[in-house]
């Protein structure tokens, strides 16, 4: 699961839809527990995908 961090800026819904279109599970969240339990995190403000 990829956590898309919701900072309240940017068009993160388009990122969610793009990941869904290519078959990747993701969720938009600002919950620290969900972010920590995800396999990857996407920081839309920084345009960075971190894979753990």
N, C-alpha and C positions, 0 to 999 in steps of 0.2 A: 504494500500500500504506500502510495506517495502522498505525503502531507503537503498540501498547498497552503502556505501560511497566509492568513488573512490579516493584513495590516490596515485594511480599510482604504487602500489606494490601488489603482490599476484595474485592469479588466481580467481578473483571475478566473472568471467564468469561462472565458475563451481558452485559457490554459487547461482547465478541467475538461472541457469538451474535446480539445485536441488529444489529450491523453486517453480519454474514453474512446475516441475514434480509432486510435491505434492499438486498443485492447489492453491498456494499462489501468489498473484500479487506482483511484485517487480520491481524496476528499479535501474540501476546503475547511480549514479549521484555524482557530487561535487558541485551542485548548492544549496546554503544555503536555498533558498526559498522552493525548492522541499524537502529538508531534514526536514525543519521545518513543512511542511504540511503533512508529512507522518505519518502513525499511529505507525510505528516502524522503528528503524534504526539498521543497521548491520555495525559494525566497523571491517573490515577484519584484520587489523593490530593487534587489541587487541583481536580478536576472541570473540566479545561480541555482543549479540543481546539485544537491549534495547526496551522494549515494554512500550509505554506511554498510 
